Amino acid sequence: MIVTYTPDGGDRQEWEWNPDKVRAVEGELIEKRFGDTYDKFKVAVQSGSIKARRVLLWHLLKRAHPTLRHEDLDFEASELKVEMTRGELELMKSRVAKAKGMDEATREQMLGALDSEIEEAPAGDTEGKALSKPSSDATGLPSPS
């Protein structure tokens, strides 16, 4: 997933985040903040849950700013964008194409929609690395020393 945070008046920050590459300790912290299992958190992020996306942004920003408290993070919904990468969408398309118990009309509709999304999707390998260096201006926090 590509996670883009563009705070009003701040610098744009972007991360390539793979939910399957999160360490257990980080996953437990995410579960604690989210209030449910990590699997439900991943689904909630993809479904657009603002609570889940706030926890995700806190998780990503905390790497550069270890003292950042979840309670101190607030943003407008329009400042945070979460997109699936081209590879993730292609994997989803492959699964839809092979899914059993789906009528052909529904399958074709879903495949067509996925093709459209794939055309516009950002490339990426979802390895969880930051695509741009976070700055102190974007978070209002000092850069780590």
C-alpha positions as MATLAB code, in Angstrom:
seq = 'MIVTYTPDGGDRQEWEWNPDKVRAVEGELIEKRFGDTYDKFKVAVQSGSIKARRVLLWHLLKRAHPTLRHEDLDFEASELKVEMTRGELELMKSRVAKAKGMDEATREQMLGALDSEIEEAPAGDTEGKALSKPSSDATGLPSPS';
ca = [
       0.000    0.000    0.000;
       1.074    3.530   -0.639;
       0.275    5.804    2.305;
       0.481    9.538    1.607;
       0.185   12.161    4.328;
      -0.016   15.800    3.270;
      -0.777   17.963    6.307;
      -2.175   21.419    5.640;
       0.804   23.728    5.416;
       3.290   20.865    5.741;
       5.443   18.688    3.556;
       4.050   15.652    1.787;
       5.247   12.329    3.190;
       4.810    8.985    1.488;
       5.449    5.430    2.617;
       5.215    2.116    0.880;
       3.702   -0.112    3.563;
       3.260   -3.864    3.467;
       0.954   -4.983    6.300;
       2.499   -8.461    6.188;
       5.979   -7.079    6.965;
       5.119   -5.648   10.403;
       7.109   -7.060   13.335;
       5.155   -8.770   16.134;
       6.006   -6.069   18.691;
       4.732   -3.357   16.334;
       1.647   -5.443   15.541;
       0.835   -5.753   19.239;
       1.118   -1.977   19.678;
      -1.161   -1.504   16.677;
      -3.697   -3.961   18.147;
      -3.596   -2.114   21.480;
      -4.222    1.267   19.830;
      -6.796   -0.069   17.382;
      -8.627   -2.133   19.992;
      -8.963   -5.305   17.925;
      -6.913   -7.950   16.118;
      -4.243   -7.099   13.578;
      -6.200   -8.900   10.848;
      -9.243   -6.712   11.535;
      -6.965   -3.664   11.546;
      -5.656   -4.500    8.037;
      -9.203   -4.902    6.715;
     -10.298   -1.680    8.406;
      -7.415    0.270    6.829;
      -8.410   -0.981    3.375;
     -12.087   -0.303    4.081;
     -11.389    3.336    4.918;
     -11.775    3.283    8.717;
     -10.512    6.642    9.986;
      -9.644    5.031   13.339;
      -7.522    2.368   11.629;
      -5.890    4.920    9.341;
      -5.036    7.149   12.297;
      -3.342    4.192   14.000;
      -1.504    3.414   10.747;
      -0.263    6.994   10.395;
       0.823    6.987   14.058;
       2.698    3.720   13.443;
       4.506    5.173   10.408;
       5.335    8.542   11.972;
       6.472    6.909   15.210;
       9.402    5.331   13.370;
      10.928    8.777   12.832;
       9.479   10.318   16.009;
       9.564    7.636   18.749;
       8.016    9.909   21.375;
       4.935   10.700   19.263;
       1.813    9.866   21.238;
      -1.242    8.502   19.463;
      -3.397   10.976   21.403;
      -1.444   13.887   19.920;
      -2.024   12.874   16.299;
      -4.917   14.603   14.581;
      -5.461   15.298   10.905;
      -8.182   16.055    8.395;
      -9.399   12.985    6.516;
      -8.387   14.600    3.223;
      -4.761   14.819    4.393;
      -4.284   11.039    4.417;
      -4.544    8.815    1.358;
      -4.120    5.021    1.302;
      -3.868    3.279   -2.076;
      -3.202   -0.268   -3.098;
      -0.172   -0.727   -5.325;
      -0.362   -2.116   -8.830;
       1.071   -5.439   -7.592;
      -1.537   -5.743   -4.847;
      -4.344   -5.049   -7.305;
      -2.943   -7.564   -9.807;
      -2.852  -10.189   -7.055;
      -6.454   -9.367   -6.204;
      -7.392   -9.654   -9.877;
      -5.754  -13.073  -10.054;
      -7.742  -14.217   -7.020;
     -11.017  -12.927   -8.457;
     -10.313  -14.710  -11.746;
      -9.844  -18.004   -9.862;
     -12.596  -17.551   -7.268;
     -15.122  -20.357   -7.077;
     -18.823  -19.791   -6.651;
     -18.920  -16.446   -8.432;
     -21.236  -15.932  -11.392;
     -19.527  -14.824  -14.598;
     -21.309  -11.461  -14.820;
     -20.072  -10.490  -11.353;
     -16.581  -11.803  -12.110;
     -16.364   -9.787  -15.339;
     -17.621   -6.669  -13.596;
     -15.034   -7.030  -10.826;
     -12.224   -7.785  -13.275;
     -13.134   -4.718  -15.331;
     -13.137   -2.522  -12.243;
      -9.779   -3.927  -11.161;
      -8.319   -3.318  -14.627;
      -9.313    0.358  -14.324;
      -7.759    0.632  -10.877;
      -4.574   -1.123  -12.037;
      -4.127    1.433  -14.835;
      -4.170    4.296  -12.319;
      -2.433    2.543   -9.416;
       1.012    3.541   -8.220;
       3.791    1.053   -8.785;
       5.442   -0.392   -5.730;
       6.869   -3.457   -4.107;
       5.210   -2.956   -0.683;
       8.354   -3.577    1.325;
       7.484   -1.015    4.006;
      10.195    1.500    3.219;
       9.681    5.227    3.298;
       9.459    6.787   -0.144;
      10.302   10.238    1.075;
      12.142   11.426    4.126;
       9.748   12.772    6.759;
      10.505   16.337    7.775;
       9.897   18.235   10.968;
       7.618   20.634    9.046;
       5.163   17.895    8.142;
       4.561   16.678   11.685;
       5.380   19.719   13.736;
       7.860   17.554   15.623;
      11.623   17.928   15.708;
      13.614   15.527   13.558;
      15.247   12.713   15.533;
      18.938   13.240   16.315;
];
